[in-house]
Amino acid sequence: MFSIEANQLTKQFGTFTAVDHISFQVNEGEIFGFLGANGAGKTTAIKMMSGLLLPTSGTAMIAGFDIRTQSKLIKRNIGYMSQKFSLYGDLTVFENMQLFGTIYKIPRKELKDRIMNSLRELDMEKQADTLVDSIPLGWKQKLAFATAILHRPKIVFLDEPTSGVDPIVRREFWKLIYLAASKGVTILVTTHYMDEAEYCNRISIMSEGQIKLIGTPDELKKKMEVNTINDVFVKFVKR
Amino acid sequence: MSVSAISIKGVNKTYEGKIEALKDINLDVEEGEVFGLVGPDGAGKSTLFNILTTLLLPDSGQIKVFLMDAVRDYKSIRQIIGYLPGTFSLYPDLSVQENLDFFAVMYKSDIEENMSLIEPIWKQISPFKDRKAGKLSGGMKQKLALCCALIHRPSILFLDEPTTGVDPVSRKEFWDILKSIRQQNITVVVSTPYMDEATRCDRIALIQDGRIIGINPPQTFINNFKGKLYTFKSENIFSLLKVMEQCPLNCNYYPYGEHCHVAFYEDMQEALPKFEAFLQEHHQTYETITPIDPSVEDCFIEIVTHSN
């Protein structure tokens, strides 16, 4: 079974087709890079896949659930993190994780263990009682990721998670992504950093609502006869 | 002799008495150059922009813009600068044309007279000149904002992260536009979190945690790289991170796109065979290890890891 399976997924807003019959599959534990220019339709597609927006036509199965009829079950089984920082600044690190864990109905005793484990992985145990507003951006982003996977979702959607983050923390962030994927979590990630596209197992490139290219980074570079994903992107968009 | 377009001496800024946004900033921007402030979010770039554009007062220090004092002569400075803030700041309910007219009137500037300056950009948005600004795509909004910031032919143009969250092709287009603005003898100060864009500037200041950690032309940063940088390909660029924690050599390893980068601080004749032996001992498969010239990103990583 695929973790994500989109079939002719389409969304129209009036006469404008934001997502135009996209079909693709993502395997369990795969890191899938969902690339495209601004306005290509990535965010709309992610909203449909996370059960926030109904498609005009077509469908997608997310962790085995149908986005048209089982959006509640989907929300329970996915994690989501966006470019906009999504934690509460005037709650502490621990309180933020506690809040999200409680919303997902993680039993109280178990929740505390999970939070402490997760803070250990982030090397942030000492910051448990620090207000989120006063920690650096890169740490916030790592914390937001840890919070998004606290309820052990099968799939996590990351929408430009590293935008504006410094080069060292970006790499630490990707280390967390790899760690999660090695535990079987499927990752769908968007980014404008083309070096990060190289870190994905497979990538797709969207343009005008359609998926125009899909494959491993090496396959796409070979196909377009260039040396980097940046060049793939540039060559592709210029055509 | 070139005039300093901007001179900053010992500037500090603290928010709410505790968050130190800028710590002892000193820098000069020369007339006619493209000067880049390169650093991550939260480094203090926007605070510095707000002080330079006279929107925010520093706690201490001195700022001169074309010899005018940023605190005392703020009104005169505002006449000669253009500012593209990090967030969209035009009127969404006015049309494209109305926005441009508005800014031209505010600056008592004549659109016809300055059209030559903005024409290459204006041509791309004028087909939509009756559309409300709020209804434009992200790229178009930005081009309109640039036209509005230039319509009074400023001596200095400030751009706060104009390419953040923008795809690589549009980013390249935007930098080509900046190049053409520079040719009109306008000094450009631009901030970016993208290290690769640093090479498009004449000089850059690397900024981190409110401090400037280096000011140089991009090539000088590269020439000053202390380590010996090598690159290789490996199947496991991230699992290698864990393995490298045990590496006995004085080196810094990090993933770099599809490649692995290692900066060595050792005599390479001995270090390279030792490194290969280490990789083999830990059952790592890799392809040929070759020396490579550092990028600005490599330089940033070196400076930050070494200062810690």
Contacts between the chains, C-beta under 8 A, distances in Angstrom:
chain1	res1	chain2	res2	distance
A	36	B	167	7.4
A	37	B	167	4.1
A	37	B	169	6.5
A	37	B	170	6.9
A	38	B	137	7.2
A	38	B	138	5.0
A	38	B	139	6.4
A	38	B	165	7.4
A	38	B	166	6.2
A	38	B	167	5.4
A	38	B	170	6.7
A	39	B	137	5.4
A	39	B	138	6.7
A	39	B	139	7.9
A	83	B	165	6.9
A	134	B	19	7.7
A	136	B	42	6.0
A	136	B	209	7.8
A	137	B	40	6.8
A	137	B	41	4.8
A	137	B	42	4.3
A	138	B	40	7.0
A	160	B	165	6.5
A	163	B	164	6.6
A	163	B	165	5.5
A	163	B	193	7.8
A	164	B	40	6.3
A	164	B	41	3.6
A	164	B	161	7.7
A	164	B	164	5.9
A	164	B	193	4.6
A	165	B	40	5.8
A	165	B	41	6.7
A	165	B	193	7.5
A	166	B	39	7.1
A	166	B	40	3.3
A	166	B	43	7.7
A	166	B	193	7.6
A	166	B	208	7.0
A	166	B	300	7.6
A	166	B	304	7.5
A	167	B	40	7.9
A	167	B	195	6.2
A	167	B	297	5.2
A	167	B	300	5.6
A	167	B	301	5.6
A	168	B	254	7.8
A	168	B	301	5.9
A	168	B	304	6.0
A	168	B	305	7.2
A	169	B	40	7.2
A	171	B	254	5.5
A	171	B	255	6.0
A	174	B	238	6.8
A	174	B	255	7.0
A	175	B	238	5.9
A	175	B	241	6.0
A	178	B	238	4.1
A	178	B	239	7.5
A	192	B	165	6.3
A	192	B	166	6.8
A	192	B	167	5.8
A	192	B	168	6.8
A	193	B	194	7.8
A	194	B	168	6.0
A	194	B	257	7.4
A	195	B	256	6.5
A	195	B	257	3.7
A	198	B	257	4.1
A	198	B	258	4.0
A	199	B	237	7.3
A	199	B	238	7.5
A	199	B	255	6.8
A	199	B	257	7.8
A	217	B	258	6.3
A	218	B	258	7.9
A	228	B	257	6.8
A	228	B	258	7.8
A	229	B	257	7.5
A	229	B	258	8.0
A	230	B	168	5.8
A	233	B	167	7.5
A	233	B	168	5.4
A	233	B	169	6.9
A	234	B	168	6.2
A	234	B	169	5.7
A	234	B	172	7.2
A	237	B	167	7.5
A	237	B	169	4.4
A	238	B	169	7.0
